[in-house]
Amino acid sequence: MGSKNGKKLLLALGPLLILLWLLAGIYWNFRAPRTGLKLQWDEQSWTVLEPVGGLPAGSTIVSLAGEKVEYHTFLTDNAFITTGPEFWSWLKVREAVAADLSGETVVVGFADGPTRGNIELPLRRDSWQFLRSPASTHIIVGLVFLLVGWATYRPSGTGSKALWFYLLCCSMSLVYITNAVSLLAEFSLQPGFFRYNNLLNAANFVLAPALLFHFSQLMPRPRPYLKFFLWPSYAVVFYALLTFSIPLHGMLVAFFFLGSLLSVAQGAFSYRGLMERQQMKWVGVGFLLGLGPWILLNGLPLVVWGQRLMSDTIPGACLVFIPIFMGVAVRKYRLFDVGTFLEGTALYLATLMLLLGVDVLLLSLLDEEQLLGEGSLLSLALLIGLYGPVRAALGRAVKRLSHRDPIMGKELETHLMSALQRATTPEEVVEQMEMLLQEFLAPASMERVAVALPVGAHLQLEQEEARVVLVLAPHEGLSCGPPAGGRVYSSQLVARLSELANIASVYYQALHQTRERERLLGDLHDGVGAALSAIRTSTREQRVSRLAGDALFELQSFLYPGPGYTLEFGEFVAELRSYGNAFFEDSEVKFQLKASHLEVKIDRNMALSLFRLLKEAMNNALKHSGAKHFLVSLDSTPDLISMQIEDDGRGYSTSQSRGRGVESMKKRIQDLNGTFEIDSENGVRYRVEIPQ
């Protein structure tokens, strides 16, 4: 219980303190005095970059409020401080500058060649213009660090890896946020807050790499020597912070970053479990995207010609990739998608970065005067020409590295549907799916399982094994172990397997429903059909026997609707004759049925339609026409069944309704591609012809 409360406290306290500090920094920057000066240190003095308030561009600042200007006067970034005593001296200078800028105006002394002078500049406050500075991107990066760490540690069941990762992210978040707060100030910030902000920045500047080194020792699993080696490292960090030895700070930062890279490399090559390999791939890609831009954009140019291509603000923001990819590795979220990522975004970025590095080297060999002329055109042509081949080569390397699966294309769906069309039972559908998976995926193991999961493919991570469960129907699935050949279950592959499972599910469900229908029909035949036959043969009531026979005929037509179920024509004629005699038995109507060619067969569905038409005609003759004679003529050939019904009753005019029953029978005959004619003058005559 205590550990749960401790975790809740950490999850609440970390973001709360960091966000409060950020809000305080934004408030004091909002209240900070600003002159509008844009200055640059030229190794000897501060030079005005843009004219403001009468100060010409190119002039130098020699005094501020009567005090001589030195290097530390306008310096707001502690990254340029080299020793501990210099750091404390710089903080005192910052307090003095804040006092000089506490009024409504400030007197600035300047020199422009031989010209010397003083100018009074107004001070502006309560402005949000500082948020437009590029340094504000560090706030976003810091918040991303905080969010990723919090989201990784928050779920229940997280272990020590997630805890140290959360602490790492909180520390890195403070590095970026405190650095942004300091850089967003023009020359002055509230002295007390500025002091503690920079102390917090300097402390986390050393602590964050130490935590990164600690975390790298836990990935993909804790090193056996961890407790003997790591805590002395924290002791050195504590000593460095206590003595505030900035050279020692720099040495420790370099040591911890290098140690982290070596630990990641050692983890990638030493641990061969599937899950561990995937984790280290994500960590490695995070370091590649986090450190790569700075190395290519600033590190390489510094080595080649001694200057950066740009400020460290944008390349430094790329460090946010490190926690994002580490978070994926810790939580194992989409762990097997590193190949997909490498083939997409990372592949484009790596190609561009590589070519940019080549471009930088090329331009370094050219005369600087040619950078906007022939040299730049040559380098642009080189970038365009090499992009396609380099990207293709990198793509092939990535596929080999990530074991991408090229065979799970759309043709696999066609192959599966072709195999499933031969299946006649649900079990055969499962067997066809098993054979397909074995042929194209070759998993290490495969077994049938009963799971309560939706239809589709579901990735399950168990210890060091990744399995996919393909659900074809409720409580009917296939559990597949890792695929052969070192391949992995990426989200792309799982999505494709889900499509295949959905296709197989359609066939499985259809065959299952057919089986259930056949079972139901069998029950109806053995139960209801037998009962109707017994009633028909045992009762002495002709009306009851006739109704039972009628119901039995309807039931048989329902049970056997297929085109292959036929009835002997002679048997059908006998049934109609018996039914007609019984129907008119108690009336004055004389019933007569004539038939020819009794040796052929008739489709039962066709026989049912003729039977229902005859019933409708007999009902109309008995109830409405007043007929004395009712004649039915039937003829059958291998190609045609014809039936003619006529009575000598009153008939009816064409303006009178024929009743919904006759219209329904007419539509039924037409649905069988037959013809239906009726003549209602001087009695009623029906003529029906249906092709066999």
C-alpha positions as CSV (number, residue, x, y, z in Angstrom):
1,M,0.0,0.0,0.0
2,G,2.9,2.3,0.9
3,S,4.5,1.8,-2.5
4,K,1.3,2.7,-4.3
5,N,0.9,5.9,-2.2
6,G,4.6,6.7,-2.9
7,K,4.0,6.3,-6.6
8,K,0.9,8.5,-6.5
9,L,2.9,11.1,-4.6
10,L,5.7,11.0,-7.2
11,L,3.3,11.2,-10.1
12,A,1.6,14.2,-8.5
13,L,4.6,16.0,-7.0
14,G,6.9,15.9,-10.0
15,P,4.6,17.6,-12.6
16,L,3.2,20.0,-10.0
17,L,6.6,21.4,-9.0
18,I,7.9,21.6,-12.5
19,L,4.8,23.3,-13.8
20,L,4.8,25.8,-10.9
21,W,8.5,26.6,-11.6
22,L,7.6,27.1,-15.3
23,L,4.7,29.4,-14.4
24,A,6.9,31.4,-12.1
25,G,9.6,31.7,-14.8
26,I,7.0,32.9,-17.3
27,Y,5.6,35.4,-14.8
28,W,9.0,36.9,-14.1
29,N,9.9,37.1,-17.8
30,F,6.6,38.9,-18.3
31,R,7.5,41.4,-15.6
32,A,11.2,41.7,-16.7
33,P,12.5,45.0,-18.1
34,R,13.5,45.1,-21.8
35,T,15.4,47.6,-23.7
36,G,15.0,46.1,-27.2
37,L,18.8,45.8,-27.6
38,K,20.2,42.9,-29.6
39,L,23.8,42.4,-28.8
40,Q,26.6,40.0,-29.7
41,W,29.9,39.4,-28.0
42,D,32.8,39.8,-30.4
43,E,35.5,38.5,-28.1
44,Q,36.2,42.0,-26.8
45,S,33.0,43.9,-26.4
46,W,29.2,43.8,-26.8
47,T,28.2,44.9,-30.3
48,V,24.8,46.3,-31.3
49,L,23.3,44.1,-34.1
50,E,20.3,46.3,-34.9
51,P,19.8,50.0,-34.4
52,V,17.5,50.9,-31.5
53,G,16.7,54.2,-29.8
54,G,19.5,56.2,-31.6
55,L,22.1,53.5,-31.1
56,P,23.5,52.6,-34.5
57,A,24.2,49.0,-35.6
58,G,27.9,48.1,-35.2
59,S,28.4,50.4,-32.2
60,T,29.7,48.9,-28.9
61,I,28.2,49.2,-25.5
62,V,30.8,50.6,-23.0
63,S,28.6,51.3,-19.9
64,L,25.3,50.6,-18.3
65,A,23.9,53.1,-15.8
66,G,27.4,54.5,-15.4
67,E,28.9,51.1,-14.7
68,K,31.6,49.6,-17.1
69,V,30.3,46.8,-19.3
70,E,32.1,43.5,-19.2
71,Y,31.5,40.0,-20.7
72,H,29.2,38.9,-17.9
73,T,27.0,42.1,-18.0
74,F,24.7,40.9,-20.8
75,L,25.4,37.1,-20.6
76,T,22.2,35.2,-19.7
77,D,23.3,31.6,-20.6
78,N,25.4,29.8,-18.0
79,A,26.6,27.4,-20.7
80,F,29.5,29.8,-21.3
81,I,30.6,29.8,-17.7
82,T,33.8,27.7,-17.3
83,T,34.6,27.7,-13.5
84,G,32.7,27.7,-10.2
85,P,34.1,31.1,-9.0
86,E,33.1,32.6,-12.4
87,F,29.6,31.3,-11.9
88,W,29.1,33.0,-8.6
89,S,30.7,36.2,-9.9
90,W,28.3,36.1,-12.8
91,L,25.3,35.8,-10.5
92,K,26.5,38.9,-8.6
93,V,26.8,40.8,-11.9
94,R,23.2,39.7,-12.8
95,E,22.0,41.2,-9.5
96,A,23.7,44.5,-10.3
97,V,22.3,44.6,-13.8
98,A,18.8,43.9,-12.4
99,A,19.3,46.9,-10.0
100,D,20.4,49.1,-13.0
101,L,17.3,48.1,-14.9
102,S,14.8,48.6,-12.1
103,G,13.6,52.0,-13.1
104,E,11.7,53.3,-16.1
105,T,14.8,54.2,-18.2
106,V,18.4,53.3,-18.3
107,V,21.5,55.3,-19.5
108,V,23.6,53.3,-22.0
109,G,27.1,54.5,-22.9
110,F,28.3,53.6,-26.4
111,A,31.2,54.0,-28.8
112,D,30.9,54.2,-32.6
113,G,34.4,54.5,-33.9
114,P,35.8,57.7,-32.5
115,T,32.4,58.9,-31.4
116,R,31.5,58.4,-27.7
117,G,28.1,59.2,-26.1
118,N,25.3,58.3,-23.7
119,I,21.7,57.6,-24.6
120,E,18.7,57.1,-22.4
121,L,16.6,54.0,-23.4
122,P,13.1,53.5,-22.1
123,L,12.4,50.1,-20.3
124,R,9.3,48.1,-21.3
125,R,7.6,45.6,-19.1
126,D,4.5,43.4,-19.1
127,S,4.9,42.1,-22.6
128,W,4.5,38.6,-24.0
129,Q,7.0,39.2,-26.9
130,F,9.6,37.0,-25.2
131,L,7.6,33.9,-26.1
132,R,8.5,34.5,-29.8
133,S,12.1,33.7,-29.0
134,P,13.4,30.4,-30.4
135,A,14.4,29.5,-26.9
136,S,10.7,29.0,-26.1
137,T,10.9,25.7,-28.0
138,H,12.9,24.4,-25.0
139,I,9.7,24.8,-22.9
140,I,7.8,22.5,-25.3
141,V,10.7,20.0,-25.2
142,G,10.7,20.0,-21.5
143,L,7.0,19.4,-21.3
144,V,7.3,16.5,-23.7
145,F,10.0,15.0,-21.5
146,L,7.7,15.4,-18.5
147,L,4.6,14.0,-20.3
148,V,6.4,10.9,-21.7
149,G,7.9,10.1,-18.3
150,W,4.6,10.5,-16.5
151,A,2.7,8.4,-19.0
152,T,5.3,5.7,-18.9
153,Y,5.4,5.4,-15.1
154,R,1.6,6.0,-14.4
155,P,0.1,2.6,-15.5
156,S,-0.2,0.0,-12.7
157,G,2.4,-2.8,-12.6
158,T,5.3,-0.6,-13.7
159,G,8.7,-1.6,-12.3
160,S,12.0,0.0,-11.5
161,K,12.7,0.7,-15.2
162,A,9.7,3.0,-15.4
163,L,10.5,4.7,-12.1
164,W,14.1,5.6,-13.1
165,F,12.8,6.6,-16.5
166,Y,10.3,8.9,-14.9
167,L,13.0,10.5,-12.7
168,L,15.2,10.9,-15.8
169,C,12.4,12.6,-17.7
170,C,11.6,15.0,-14.8
171,S,15.3,15.9,-14.5
172,M,15.6,16.5,-18.3
173,S,12.4,18.5,-18.2
174,L,13.9,20.8,-15.6
175,V,17.1,21.2,-17.7
176,Y,15.1,22.4,-20.6
177,I,12.6,24.5,-18.7
178,T,15.2,26.3,-16.5
179,N,17.4,26.9,-19.5
180,A,14.5,28.4,-21.5
181,V,13.5,30.6,-18.5
182,S,17.0,32.0,-18.4
183,L,17.4,32.5,-22.2
184,L,14.0,34.2,-22.6
185,A,15.1,37.0,-20.3
186,E,16.8,39.9,-22.3
187,F,19.4,41.0,-19.7
188,S,17.6,41.0,-16.4
189,L,15.3,38.8,-14.4
190,Q,14.2,38.9,-10.8
191,P,17.5,38.3,-9.0
192,G,16.5,35.7,-6.5
193,F,14.5,33.7,-9.0
194,F,17.3,34.0,-11.6
195,R,19.9,32.7,-9.1
196,Y,17.9,29.6,-8.0
197,N,16.8,28.9,-11.6
198,N,20.4,28.7,-12.7
199,L,21.4,26.6,-9.7
200,L,18.6,24.2,-10.6
201,N,19.7,24.2,-14.2
202,A,23.3,23.5,-13.3
203,A,22.4,20.7,-10.9
204,N,20.1,18.9,-13.3
205,F,22.6,19.4,-16.1
206,V,24.8,16.9,-14.3
207,L,22.0,14.8,-12.6
208,A,20.0,14.1,-15.8
209,P,23.0,12.4,-17.6
210,A,23.7,10.4,-14.5
211,L,20.0,9.2,-14.5
212,L,20.3,8.5,-18.2
213,F,23.4,6.3,-17.5
214,H,21.5,4.6,-14.6
215,F,18.5,3.9,-16.9
216,S,20.7,2.6,-19.7
217,Q,22.1,0.1,-17.2
218,L,18.6,-1.3,-16.7
219,M,17.9,-1.8,-20.4
220,P,17.0,-4.4,-21.5
221,R,17.6,-5.9,-18.1
222,P,19.6,-4.8,-15.0
223,R,23.4,-5.4,-15.2
224,P,24.7,-7.7,-12.5
225,Y,27.4,-5.2,-11.4
226,L,24.9,-2.3,-11.2
227,K,24.9,-1.8,-7.4
228,F,28.7,-2.0,-7.2
229,F,29.3,0.6,-9.9
230,L,26.3,3.0,-10.0
231,W,26.1,4.4,-6.5
232,P,29.7,5.5,-6.5
233,S,28.8,7.4,-9.6
234,Y,26.1,9.3,-7.7
235,A,28.6,10.0,-5.0
236,V,30.8,11.7,-7.5
237,V,27.8,13.7,-8.8
238,F,27.0,14.8,-5.3
239,Y,30.6,15.9,-4.7
240,A,30.6,17.8,-8.0
241,L,27.5,19.6,-7.1
242,L,28.6,20.3,-3.6
243,T,31.9,21.8,-4.7
244,F,30.3,23.3,-7.8
245,S,33.3,22.4,-9.9
246,I,32.1,23.2,-13.4
247,P,35.0,21.5,-15.2
248,L,34.1,18.4,-13.2
249,H,30.5,18.9,-14.3
250,G,31.6,18.8,-18.0
251,M,33.7,15.7,-17.5
252,L,30.8,13.9,-15.8
253,V,28.3,14.9,-18.5
254,A,30.6,13.6,-21.2
255,F,31.3,10.4,-19.2
256,F,27.7,9.7,-18.5
257,F,26.6,10.3,-22.1
258,L,29.4,8.1,-23.5
259,G,28.7,5.4,-20.8
260,S,25.0,5.5,-21.8
261,L,25.8,4.9,-25.5
262,L,28.2,2.1,-24.6
263,S,25.6,0.5,-22.3
264,V,23.0,0.7,-25.1
265,A,25.4,-0.9,-27.5
266,Q,26.3,-3.6,-25.0
267,G,22.7,-4.3,-24.4
268,A,21.9,-4.5,-28.1
269,F,24.7,-7.1,-28.7
270,S,24.7,-9.1,-25.5
271,Y,21.0,-9.9,-25.0
272,R,19.5,-11.9,-27.8
273,G,15.9,-12.4,-26.6
274,L,13.3,-11.3,-29.0
275,M,11.7,-8.7,-26.7
276,E,15.1,-7.5,-25.6
277,R,16.3,-7.0,-29.2
278,Q,13.3,-5.0,-30.0
279,Q,13.7,-2.8,-26.9
280,M,17.3,-2.0,-27.7
281,K,16.4,-1.2,-31.3
282,W,13.9,1.4,-30.1
283,V,16.5,2.9,-27.7
284,G,19.1,2.9,-30.4
285,V,16.8,4.8,-32.8
286,G,16.0,7.3,-30.1
287,F,19.7,8.0,-29.6
288,L,20.2,8.2,-33.4
289,L,17.4,10.8,-33.9
290,G,18.2,12.6,-30.6
291,L,21.9,13.1,-31.1
292,G,22.2,12.7,-34.9
293,P,20.9,16.2,-35.9
294,W,23.3,18.0,-33.5
295,I,26.3,15.9,-34.7
296,L,25.5,16.5,-38.3
297,L,24.4,20.1,-38.1
298,N,26.8,21.4,-35.5
299,G,29.3,18.8,-34.3
300,L,30.6,17.9,-37.8
301,P,30.9,21.5,-39.0
302,L,32.7,22.4,-35.7
303,V,35.3,19.7,-36.5
304,V,35.6,20.6,-40.2
305,W,35.7,24.4,-40.1
306,G,35.3,25.4,-36.5
307,Q,31.8,26.9,-36.5
308,R,28.2,25.7,-36.1
309,L,25.7,25.8,-39.0
310,M,23.0,27.1,-36.5
311,S,22.4,27.6,-32.8
312,D,22.0,24.6,-30.6
313,T,18.4,25.4,-29.9
314,I,16.8,23.4,-32.7
315,P,19.3,20.4,-32.7
316,G,19.1,20.4,-28.9
317,A,15.3,20.0,-29.2
318,C,15.8,16.8,-31.1
319,L,16.9,15.2,-27.8
320,V,13.2,14.8,-27.1
321,F,13.3,11.7,-29.4
322,I,15.4,9.9,-26.7
323,P,12.6,9.7,-24.0
324,I,9.9,9.1,-26.6
325,F,11.6,6.0,-28.0
326,M,12.8,4.9,-24.5
327,G,9.2,5.1,-23.4
328,V,8.2,2.8,-26.2
329,A,10.9,0.3,-25.1
330,V,9.9,0.4,-21.4
331,R,6.2,0.1,-21.9
332,K,6.5,-2.2,-24.9
333,Y,3.9,-0.2,-26.7
334,R,4.1,-1.1,-30.5
335,L,7.4,-2.7,-29.7
336,F,7.6,-4.5,-33.0
337,D,6.9,-1.4,-35.1
338,V,10.5,-0.3,-35.2
339,G,10.9,-1.7,-38.7
340,T,7.9,0.2,-40.0
341,F,9.2,3.4,-38.4
342,L,12.6,2.9,-39.9
343,E,11.2,2.3,-43.4
344,G,9.1,5.5,-43.1
345,T,10.0,8.6,-41.2
346,A,13.4,7.6,-39.9
347,L,14.5,6.5,-43.4
348,Y,13.7,9.8,-44.9
349,L,15.4,11.7,-42.0
350,A,18.5,9.5,-42.1
351,T,18.8,10.0,-45.9
352,L,18.5,13.7,-45.6
353,M,20.9,13.9,-42.7
354,L,23.5,11.8,-44.4
355,L,23.3,13.8,-47.6
356,L,23.5,17.0,-45.5
357,G,26.7,15.8,-43.9
358,V,28.1,15.1,-47.4
359,D,27.0,18.6,-48.5
360,V,28.7,20.2,-45.5
361,L,31.9,18.4,-46.3
362,L,31.7,19.5,-49.9
363,L,31.1,23.1,-49.1
364,S,34.0,23.1,-46.6
365,L,36.3,22.2,-49.4
366,L,35.1,25.1,-51.6
367,D,36.0,28.8,-51.3
368,E,33.6,30.6,-48.9
369,E,33.0,33.2,-51.6
370,Q,31.5,30.4,-53.8
371,L,28.9,29.3,-51.1
372,L,26.1,31.3,-52.8
373,G,27.4,30.7,-56.3
374,E,28.7,27.6,-58.2
375,G,29.4,25.7,-55.0
376,S,25.9,25.9,-53.7
377,L,24.5,24.8,-57.1
378,L,26.9,21.9,-57.2
379,S,26.0,20.8,-53.7
380,L,22.2,21.1,-54.5
381,A,22.7,18.9,-57.7
382,L,24.6,16.4,-55.6
383,L,21.8,16.2,-53.0
384,I,19.1,15.7,-55.7
385,G,21.2,13.1,-57.6
386,L,22.1,11.0,-54.6
387,Y,18.8,11.1,-52.8
388,G,17.2,8.2,-54.7
389,P,20.1,5.7,-54.6
390,V,21.0,6.5,-51.0
391,R,17.5,6.1,-49.8
392,A,17.1,2.8,-51.7
393,A,20.4,1.5,-50.2
394,L,19.3,2.5,-46.7
395,G,15.9,0.9,-47.2
396,R,17.5,-2.4,-48.1
397,A,19.7,-2.2,-45.0
398,V,16.8,-1.4,-42.8
399,K,14.8,-4.4,-44.2
400,R,17.7,-6.7,-43.4
401,L,18.0,-5.2,-39.9
402,S,14.4,-5.2,-39.0
403,H,13.5,-8.5,-40.7
404,R,10.6,-7.0,-42.7
405,D,8.2,-9.5,-44.2
406,P,7.7,-9.0,-47.9
407,I,5.2,-11.9,-48.5
408,M,2.1,-10.6,-46.6
409,G,0.7,-8.8,-49.6
410,K,-2.8,-8.7,-51.1
411,E,-2.1,-11.9,-53.1
412,L,-2.3,-13.8,-49.8
413,E,-6.0,-12.9,-49.4
414,T,-6.6,-14.3,-52.9
415,H,-4.7,-17.5,-52.0
416,L,-6.8,-17.8,-48.7
417,M,-10.2,-17.3,-50.4
418,S,-9.3,-19.8,-53.1
419,A,-8.5,-22.4,-50.4
420,L,-11.6,-21.6,-48.3
421,Q,-13.9,-22.1,-51.2
422,R,-13.1,-25.8,-51.1
423,A,-14.0,-26.0,-47.4
424,T,-17.3,-27.7,-46.6
425,T,-17.2,-27.6,-42.8
426,P,-16.1,-25.0,-40.1
427,E,-13.3,-27.4,-39.2
428,E,-12.0,-27.4,-42.7
429,V,-11.9,-23.5,-42.6
430,V,-9.6,-23.7,-39.5
431,E,-7.5,-26.3,-41.2
432,Q,-7.0,-24.2,-44.3
433,M,-6.1,-21.2,-42.1
434,E,-3.5,-23.4,-40.3
435,M,-2.0,-24.5,-43.5
436,L,-1.8,-20.9,-44.8
437,L,-0.1,-19.7,-41.7
438,Q,2.4,-22.5,-41.7
439,E,3.3,-21.9,-45.3
440,F,3.7,-18.2,-45.3
441,L,4.5,-17.4,-41.6
442,A,5.9,-20.6,-40.2
443,P,5.4,-19.8,-36.5
444,A,7.4,-21.6,-33.9
445,S,4.2,-23.1,-32.5
446,M,0.5,-23.1,-33.3
447,E,-2.5,-24.4,-31.4
448,R,-6.2,-24.1,-31.3
449,V,-7.6,-22.1,-28.4
450,A,-10.9,-21.0,-27.1
451,V,-10.7,-17.3,-26.3
452,A,-13.3,-14.6,-25.6
453,L,-11.9,-12.0,-28.0
454,P,-13.4,-10.2,-31.0
455,V,-12.8,-11.6,-34.5
456,G,-9.4,-10.6,-35.8
457,A,-5.7,-10.8,-34.8
458,H,-4.5,-9.9,-31.3
459,L,-0.9,-9.5,-30.2
460,Q,0.0,-10.9,-26.8
461,L,3.4,-10.4,-25.1
462,E,4.4,-13.1,-22.6
463,Q,7.8,-13.0,-21.0
464,E,10.2,-13.1,-23.9
465,E,7.7,-14.5,-26.4
466,A,5.3,-12.6,-28.6
467,R,2.2,-14.5,-29.8
468,V,-0.6,-13.6,-32.1
469,V,-4.1,-15.0,-31.5
470,L,-6.2,-15.2,-34.7
471,V,-9.9,-15.4,-33.7
472,L,-12.2,-16.8,-36.4
473,A,-15.4,-17.1,-34.3
474,P,-16.4,-16.8,-30.7
475,H,-14.3,-19.3,-28.7
476,E,-12.5,-20.5,-31.9
477,G,-9.0,-19.2,-32.5
478,L,-5.4,-20.0,-33.4
479,S,-2.5,-19.1,-31.1
480,C,0.7,-18.6,-33.1
481,G,4.2,-18.3,-31.6
482,P,7.0,-16.1,-33.0
483,P,7.3,-16.3,-36.8
484,A,10.3,-18.0,-38.4
485,G,13.4,-16.3,-39.8
486,G,13.8,-13.7,-37.1
487,R,10.7,-11.8,-38.2
488,V,8.5,-10.0,-35.7
489,Y,4.8,-9.2,-35.3
490,S,4.7,-5.6,-36.3
491,S,1.4,-3.7,-36.2
492,Q,1.4,-3.8,-40.0
493,L,1.7,-7.6,-40.0
494,V,-0.9,-8.0,-37.2
495,A,-3.3,-5.8,-39.2
496,R,-2.8,-8.0,-42.3
497,L,-3.4,-11.2,-40.2
498,S,-6.5,-9.5,-38.8
499,E,-7.8,-9.0,-42.4
500,L,-7.1,-12.7,-43.1
501,A,-8.9,-13.7,-39.9
502,N,-11.9,-11.7,-40.9
503,I,-12.0,-13.3,-44.3
504,A,-11.8,-16.8,-42.8
505,S,-14.5,-15.8,-40.2
506,V,-17.0,-15.1,-43.0
507,Y,-16.6,-18.6,-44.4
508,Y,-16.5,-20.2,-40.9
509,Q,-19.7,-18.5,-39.8
510,A,-21.5,-19.3,-43.0
511,L,-20.6,-23.0,-42.8
512,H,-21.5,-23.0,-39.1
513,Q,-24.9,-21.5,-39.8
514,T,-25.5,-24.0,-42.6
515,R,-24.7,-26.9,-40.1
516,E,-27.0,-25.4,-37.5
517,R,-29.8,-25.0,-40.1
518,E,-29.4,-28.6,-41.2
519,R,-29.5,-29.7,-37.5
520,L,-32.7,-27.6,-37.0
521,L,-34.3,-29.0,-40.2
522,G,-33.5,-32.5,-39.1
523,D,-35.2,-31.9,-35.7
524,L,-38.2,-30.5,-37.5
525,H,-38.4,-33.5,-39.9
526,D,-38.0,-36.0,-37.1
527,G,-40.3,-34.2,-34.7
528,V,-43.0,-32.1,-36.3
529,G,-43.0,-34.1,-39.6
530,A,-43.4,-37.4,-37.8
531,A,-46.3,-36.0,-35.7
532,L,-48.1,-34.7,-38.8
533,S,-47.8,-38.0,-40.6
534,A,-49.2,-39.8,-37.5
535,I,-52.1,-37.4,-37.4
536,R,-52.9,-37.8,-41.1
537,T,-52.9,-41.6,-41.0
538,S,-54.6,-42.2,-37.6
539,T,-57.4,-39.6,-37.6
540,R,-60.9,-40.5,-38.8
541,E,-61.8,-36.9,-39.5
542,Q,-61.3,-36.1,-43.2
543,R,-60.9,-32.4,-42.5
544,V,-58.2,-33.0,-39.9
545,S,-56.4,-35.5,-42.2
546,R,-56.6,-33.1,-45.1
547,L,-55.2,-30.2,-43.0
548,A,-52.4,-32.4,-41.6
549,G,-51.5,-33.5,-45.1
550,D,-51.5,-29.9,-46.2
551,A,-49.2,-28.9,-43.4
552,L,-46.9,-31.9,-44.0
553,F,-46.6,-30.9,-47.7
554,E,-45.7,-27.3,-46.7
555,L,-43.2,-28.5,-44.1
556,Q,-41.4,-30.8,-46.6
557,S,-41.1,-28.0,-49.1
558,F,-39.6,-25.8,-46.3
559,L,-37.2,-28.5,-45.2
560,Y,-36.0,-29.3,-48.7
561,P,-35.9,-26.0,-50.7
562,G,-32.8,-27.0,-52.8
563,P,-33.0,-27.5,-56.6
564,G,-32.1,-31.1,-56.3
565,Y,-35.2,-32.1,-54.3
566,T,-37.9,-33.4,-56.7
567,L,-41.3,-35.2,-56.5
568,E,-42.8,-37.8,-58.8
569,F,-45.3,-36.1,-61.0
570,G,-47.8,-39.0,-60.6
571,E,-47.5,-38.8,-56.8
572,F,-48.1,-35.1,-57.0
573,V,-51.2,-35.6,-59.2
574,A,-52.5,-38.2,-56.7
575,E,-52.0,-35.7,-53.8
576,L,-53.9,-33.0,-55.7
577,R,-56.8,-35.4,-56.6
578,S,-57.1,-36.5,-53.0
579,Y,-57.0,-33.0,-51.7
580,G,-59.6,-31.7,-54.2
581,N,-62.0,-34.6,-53.6
582,A,-61.8,-34.0,-49.8
583,F,-62.1,-30.2,-50.2
584,F,-65.4,-30.4,-52.2
585,E,-66.7,-33.5,-50.4
586,D,-69.4,-31.6,-48.4
587,S,-70.3,-29.2,-51.2
588,E,-72.4,-29.4,-54.4
589,V,-69.3,-28.7,-56.6
590,K,-68.2,-31.6,-58.7
591,F,-64.4,-31.9,-58.7
592,Q,-62.5,-33.4,-61.6
593,L,-58.7,-33.7,-62.3
594,K,-57.2,-34.8,-65.6
595,A,-53.4,-35.4,-66.0
596,S,-51.0,-36.8,-68.6
597,H,-47.3,-37.9,-68.8
598,L,-47.2,-39.0,-65.2
599,E,-43.8,-40.6,-65.5
600,V,-41.7,-37.4,-65.2
601,K,-40.5,-35.6,-62.0
602,I,-41.4,-32.1,-60.8
603,D,-39.4,-29.8,-58.6
604,R,-40.9,-29.6,-55.1
605,N,-40.8,-25.8,-55.0
606,M,-42.6,-25.7,-58.3
607,A,-45.2,-28.2,-57.0
608,L,-45.7,-26.1,-53.9
609,S,-46.5,-23.0,-56.0
610,L,-49.0,-25.0,-58.1
611,F,-50.5,-26.5,-55.0
612,R,-51.0,-23.1,-53.4
613,L,-52.5,-21.7,-56.6
614,L,-55.0,-24.6,-56.8
615,K,-56.0,-24.0,-53.1
616,E,-56.6,-20.3,-53.8
617,A,-58.7,-21.1,-56.9
618,M,-60.8,-23.8,-55.0
619,N,-61.4,-21.4,-52.1
620,N,-62.6,-18.7,-54.6
621,A,-64.9,-21.2,-56.4
622,L,-66.4,-22.5,-53.2
623,K,-67.0,-19.1,-51.5
624,H,-67.7,-16.7,-54.3
625,S,-68.5,-18.1,-57.8
626,G,-71.4,-20.4,-57.1
627,A,-69.9,-23.0,-59.5
628,K,-71.2,-26.5,-60.0
629,H,-68.1,-27.9,-61.8
630,F,-64.4,-27.5,-61.1
631,L,-62.0,-28.9,-63.6
632,V,-58.2,-29.2,-63.3
633,S,-56.0,-30.3,-66.3
634,L,-52.3,-31.1,-65.7
635,D,-49.7,-31.9,-68.3
636,S,-46.0,-32.5,-67.9
637,T,-43.0,-32.7,-70.3
638,P,-39.3,-32.7,-69.6
639,D,-39.3,-29.0,-70.4
640,L,-42.7,-27.6,-69.3
641,I,-45.3,-28.0,-66.6
642,S,-48.8,-26.7,-67.5
643,M,-51.9,-26.5,-65.4
644,Q,-55.4,-25.2,-66.4
645,I,-58.1,-24.6,-63.8
646,E,-61.7,-23.7,-64.8
647,D,-65.1,-23.5,-63.2
648,D,-68.6,-22.6,-64.4
649,G,-69.4,-20.0,-61.8
650,R,-70.3,-16.4,-62.1
651,G,-66.8,-15.1,-62.7
652,Y,-66.1,-11.4,-62.1
653,S,-65.5,-8.2,-64.1
654,T,-62.1,-6.8,-64.7
655,S,-63.0,-3.8,-62.5
656,Q,-63.5,-6.1,-59.5
657,S,-60.7,-7.0,-57.2
658,R,-59.3,-10.5,-57.7
659,G,-58.0,-10.7,-54.2
660,R,-54.5,-10.5,-52.8
661,G,-54.2,-14.3,-52.9
662,V,-54.4,-14.6,-56.7
663,E,-52.1,-11.7,-57.2
664,S,-49.6,-13.3,-54.8
665,M,-49.7,-16.6,-56.7
666,K,-49.3,-14.7,-60.0
667,K,-46.1,-13.2,-58.6
668,R,-44.8,-16.5,-57.4
669,I,-45.4,-18.1,-60.8
670,Q,-43.5,-15.2,-62.5
671,D,-40.6,-15.6,-60.0
672,L,-40.3,-19.2,-61.4
673,N,-40.0,-17.7,-64.9
674,G,-43.5,-19.0,-65.7
675,T,-46.6,-17.4,-67.3
676,F,-49.9,-16.8,-65.6
677,E,-53.2,-16.0,-67.4
678,I,-56.7,-15.6,-66.0
679,D,-60.1,-15.2,-67.8
680,S,-63.0,-14.3,-65.5
681,E,-65.9,-14.0,-68.0
682,N,-68.5,-16.9,-68.0
683,G,-66.7,-18.5,-65.1
684,V,-63.0,-18.4,-64.1
685,R,-60.2,-20.0,-66.0
686,Y,-56.5,-20.0,-64.9
687,R,-53.7,-21.1,-67.2
688,V,-50.2,-21.6,-65.9
689,E,-47.0,-22.7,-67.7
690,I,-43.7,-23.1,-65.9
691,P,-40.4,-24.2,-67.6
692,Q,-38.7,-27.2,-66.0
